[in-house]
Amino acid sequence: MGASGPAVGSCGKRQSLYKGVFNFNVFIAAVVAASGGLLFGWDIGVTGGVETFPSYKERFFPHLADSDGSHDPYCKYNDQLLQLFTASLFLSGAISALFAGHITKKYGRRVTIAAGAFIFLAGTVLQATAYELPQLIIGRLVLGVAIGLINQAVPLFLSEMAPFHLRGALNIMFQLCTTIGILAAQLTNYGMGKIESDWNWRISVGVVGILAVFMGVGTLLLNDSPNGLVERGQVEEAKRVLR
């Protein structure tokens, strides 16, 4: 019991040394970085919806027809092409995540997040302009690479940029934005489902590219985290960012 008193007092004195404040720069950094969750959530939410669009199914999965002649992507659960399409993002994302930590350490959080955003944009363009299933799957693989980078770098960046007393609140913004992204994608699918042409799923899949551009450009305009700068030997730049 006696040992606990000095530990708490020491912690309190140490805490008083940190002067982190929540200012406009921190707010912008949090908003731009946390938008990576919107990209992740959008991709999760949009896929299941567009699979129900007749124009999407007839173009990419015409063989998935049930006995009464309608096209239902869920009528054959053991279809290998459907499984490949669904799993491709998570496969490339898992592989990308294996290297994301090293990339983040070597090139910094800011560059990694920006790279993930622009790679996501490339995958979105591939999917939105696809006319054949191979291009659709390649686009989804590219999206997975982006998701692996973003999911590793964004929470780390938010944690390092946040004032100590707001670290948990700002870090959870990534999860909050992921949930918002899922909801936004589902609402977009609902609206686009009323359009009877290829444009319905192309808009649903492609409109998130605007957000990817915002995130990529916005991240490049931000400072890297002081921790990342010190880790790469840029101590003076880290001091400037802290000021």
Secondary structure as UniProt FT lines:
FT   TURN            2..3
FT   HELIX           4..15
FT   TURN            16..17
FT   HELIX           24..50
FT   TURN            51..52
FT   HELIX           54..60
FT   TURN            62..63
FT   TURN            67..68
FT   TURN            73..74
FT   TURN            77..78
FT   HELIX           80..107
FT   HELIX           109..128
FT   HELIX           133..161
FT   HELIX           164..166
FT   HELIX           167..192
FT   TURN            193..194
FT   HELIX           199..206
FT   HELIX           208..220
FT   HELIX           226..231
FT   TURN            232..233
FT   HELIX           235..242
//
